[in-house]
Structures are given as structure tokens and as C-alpha cells.
Amino acid sequence: MEDIADRAERDKNIMFDCLDSVDIDKIESDGLSIRVGDKLLKLNVVSQSAIPEVAEIKEEFRLKLNEQQRLIKQKINDKINEITEYHHSMRIEYRRKEKELKDILARSAPMPDINYVHAQQGLSVVKGDNADSLIWLVQGVYWPKTIDQRQIDPKFSKKMISNVVFMITTNKQMVTSVSTRKPIGLDYFSHYHQSRPDCWGKWKNTSNWKTPNDIIKIAREAEAVLENINTGSVADQNPRGLPRKSTLSRHIIESKKSQTIGALNQTARRSGISEEVRSEDGEVWSL
């Protein structure tokens, strides 16, 4: 594409050539007309000869014409330079804005297709720290129901029900972290396995995702994992807003089978018997 400066220079030279083509010596009279009453007399040039006075007049007009041509050229040159500078500044501004837009696009990740149904399930998403990062927020419930798979009295466990947000970060199609957060402020949610970030024990979340439904599924799996308190990996004995671990232990409901074996244990200890009794599911109880 032709540069604007080259195009302006070419057009300017064309206009200058047009001005320079005006020559006082080429201006000649084709004749003279005289009107007398209703009569029109036309005089034609038959011959001409140099007259000093006419030459002097032509030279005077030539000088005046050249001066006017110079002034016109100056005005044309100034205007074309003004237009060229304006176009140059506009091009610089355009390139600056183009680069700025490209930088914004480079830092922006295409937002996933989240619909109203996903929102009804508590899902929302925001952009992360880089172009390929997303932060997913899934509303959920924190409700511990068992300790080491032993049931907590439902009347007591219901008192621990709390709203929680599962924050799931992704980079491209990879899931990079899963953590529990407070609904307000998104600080880490305080619970028995909160070590900033959360300790999930043996549970491993899916490493990749394809659709927003996969993100919701990960959050629901994490929600289910938190229903059991594993005393072997407690990070906080007394989390804010929750009862102490020792208090929870006093609200465990033993099954009838456990109660029966417990009674056998007490009888055996009183009798001084030292042996092992196995329950039907293979658990070993010292007697």
C-alpha cells in the first residue's frame, strides 16, 4: 500500500507542475471587438511585431505571476504537510490503541458458556490472574455427619450446618486447586481440615474439566468428603464457629453392633480375659 507521505508528495508535484505551466508569453490576443451603437466591429490579428513597451508590461506581469505562483505553492505545501502530519498522528494513535486492545485480548480468557441452570446450582465464574486462568465459585453446604465414619447425633450435627463456597481454579482445561471459602469475602472457610488450603486426605479431584457441569461435580464431591471428620488428619482442633473435636466425640451414636461388642469388652476386662473378638465385618476388638 502506498504511504500517505509518498502519495501527498506525488499529488503536490502534480499541482506544482500545473501552476508552472502558466506562462505569460503564451497569452496572446485573438482579436479585438468594438461595439458602436448597434454595430459590432471585430478586428483580427494579421501580423505582430515586438514592441518594447509591451515586453516591459509582460515582464512586469511575469514577475507578479511568479510571485502569486510561489504563494499558492507555499499554501499548498503547508496544507499537504498539515494533512500528512495529522494522518501520521492518527496512525500512531491507531497503532497504540490496536496494541492496547491486543494486550487486553492476550490477557483475557474466553468465558465459558454458563447458563441459568448452572446459576441455579450455585455456579459462577470470574477471570483469574492470567489469560488462561478461571476462578469458579460453587455455593454449597458444610455439614459434618460422621467422625471416622461413625455417625454424629443428627440433632447435634444439624447445628454445624454452614453455607460455604467451593473455589475451584483452572488453567486452560486443567483443575489446579479446590478450596473452601467463606461466602462473604472469600477468605478460607474455618473447619477441622482447613490448613490454608484445605487438606482433602485421600480424595483426589478430577484433574481436567470440559464443561461447567464437571466443575459442579467436583464441588459436590468435595462437599461429600467434608461430611466425615477424619481424626487422623485434623488440622484445627477448635475451628471458629464449630465445636471442639472432644465435644464432637461425646455426640457419636454407636450402632447396636458396636454397643454389643462394647458390652463384651467391659465384661472381658472385668474378668481379666485377654483375647480378640472379630465382628461380622472383620473389625478387631481387643478383649
N, C-alpha and C positions, 0 to 999 in steps of 0.2 A: 504494500500500500504506500502511495506517495506521501511523504512527510509534508505536514502543513506548511513548514517554513519553505521547503522547496517549491511547493505549489504557489505560495504567496510571492516568492521571488520571480517565478515564471510569469505570473499574471501582471506583476508590476512592470517587468520589462516590456510586455506587450503594450501596456498603456503608455509607457515612455516612448516607445517606437512610434505609436500613433501620434503623440504630440510632436515628436521631432519631424514627422512627415509634413507638418505645416510649414511651407516656405513662401516668404513674401515675394520672391522672384517668380513664383508660379502663378501669382494672382494677376490676371490680365483682364482688361475690359473687352467685352464682346461687342460693344457699341454704345450708342447714346440715344436716348429718346427725348424729344422736345414736344410739348403739347402747346398749341397756340389756338385758343378758342376751342372749336370742336375738331381741330386738325391735330393729328399726331405725326410728328416727323421722326423717323428712325435714321440715325447716322451709323454706318458700318465702317469698320477699320479697313482701310485699303492698304496702308503701309505705316510703318513706325520707325522712328529713329531715336537714338539716345539723346536725352535732354538732361543736362547737369542738374537742373533743379529737381527733376523727377527722381534721379538717382539719389539725391540727398534725402528726399522725402522717404524713399524706400528704405534707405539705411536707417533713418530715424525710426520707422515703423518696425524694421527688423530688430533693432535693439529693444524696443518696447515689447515686441512679441517674445523675444528670447527671455526677457525678464519675467513675463507672465507664465511662460512655459516652465521656468525654473521654480516659480512659486507653486504652480499646480503640481509639479513633480514632488516638491517638498511636502505638500499636503497629502498627496497620495502615499508617499513613503511613510509619513507619520501614522496615517490611518492604518496602513497594512501592518506596520510594526506593532501598533496597539492591538490589532486583531490577533496577530501572531502570539504576542505575549499573553493575551487573555486565553487563547486556546492552549498555550503551554501550561499556564497555571491551572486551567481546568483539567488538563490531562494528568498533571501531578496529583491534584486532589482526587481525581477518579481512581488513580492507581493506589493512593493511600487508603481510600475507602474500600477498594477491592481487596487489598491486603488485610485490612481490618476485618472484613467480612469472612475472608478465608480463614483467618486465625480463629474467629468465633466458631466457624463451622468445624475447624480442626479440633477444637476443644469440646464440641458438642456431640453427645451420643444420641442416635436416633431413639426417641422414646418408644417403648413397647406399646403394643395395642392392648390397652386396658379398657374394659367396657364397664357398664353399670353393674353387671352381675358380679364382676370381680370386686367392685367397690362394696357391694352388699356383703361380701365375705370378709370385709375389713382390709382390703389391699389398696395400697397407694405406693407411688414410686417418685423419687426425686433423683436429680443428677448427682453423680459422685465427684471426686476430686480430679478425675481426668476424663478424656473423651470417651473411653470405653467403660467407665465405671457407673454403676447404678446402685442406689440405696433403696431397698424395698422395705416397706413398713406394713406389717400384718398385725391387726388387732387380735388379741387372744385373751385367755384366762389362765391365771396361775392358781392351781388348786391341788395341793399335795393330798393324796388319798392313802398312801401307804408309806411305811418305813421298812426298808429292806424287804419289800413285798408283803409286809404284814399290815393289815388294814387298820387305819386310824378311825376312831369312832366318828361316823358321819356327822353327828351333831357338833363335834368339835372341829372337824376338818372344814366344814362349811364356813366357819368363822375366818378361815385363812384365804377365802376366795378373793382374788385381787385382779384388777384389769392390768394387762401387760401388753407391750408391743414387742413383736419379734422383728429385730432389724437384721435383714439379710443383704449382704453386699455381694455384688457380682462384678466381674471384669470380663467383658465380652460375654461368652457363654459359660464362664466358669464361676462357681459359687466360692467366694473367698472367705466368708465368715458368717456365723449365725450367733446372735446375742440377744439377751432380753433387755428391754429398756422401759423406763417409766413413760407412761402416756403423755405426761407434760414435761417438756424439757429434754426428753430422750436420754437422760443420764442412765447409767447402769441400774437395772432393777435389783433390789436387795432381796436375796434368798439364800438358802443353805449352800448352794453350789455356785455362788457368784464369786469369781476370783478375778473379775475385770480383765479379760472377758470370762464368760461362763465356762465351767467345767462340765462337759457332757458325758464323761465316763466312757463307756464302750460304744456309745452311739456315734455313728459317722453319717453326716448328712450327704445327700447326693452331691457329687462334685460338679455336675453340669445341669443346665436348665435349657429348655426350649420354648416353653410358653409360660405365661403368668400362673397358670394352674400348677406348674411344677414348684413355683415359689410358695404358693399357698400350702401345697402338700408338705413341704419341708417345715413350714411353721407349725402345722398341725402335728407332725411327728415330734418336733421339739416340745410342743405343749404336752404331749402324752408322756414323753421322757420325764418331764418335771413332776409328774403325778406321783413318782416314787422318790423318797429321800433315801439315798444310799449313805449309810453312816460310815462307810469305809472311805468316802471321799468328800466329807463335809468341809467346805471352805470357810464357812461362817457359822459358829455355834449359836449366835444370837443376832440374826439379821433384823434390821429395823422393820418394825411393823408385824413381825411374826414371833410366835412363842419360841422359847429356848428348846433346844433339842431334848434336854432332860424332861421338859414339860410334855413334849410330844410323846415320849416313851411311856408316860403314865396313861395315855389315852389310846393305847393299842388294844384292839379287840382280838383275842386269841380264838382260833377255831376250836370246835368241840374236840377235834382230834388232839390239838395241842394241849387243851385243858386236861384231857385224859392222860396224856404222856407226862404232863407236869405233875399230876397227882401221883403217878407211878414213881417219878423222880423223888418226890418228897417221902414216899413210903420206903423207897430203897435207901435213901440217905438215913432215915431213922433206923433202918435195920442193919446198916453198915454194909449193904451189898455193893460190890463194885463190878459191874459188867455193863455191856452195851445192849440197848434195845433199838431196833430199827422200825421206823414207821412204814406204812404201806408204800409211801412214795420214795423210800430209800434214805430219808433223813436219819442221821445217827444221833441218839440221845444218850448222854452218859448217865449211868445209874450208880 
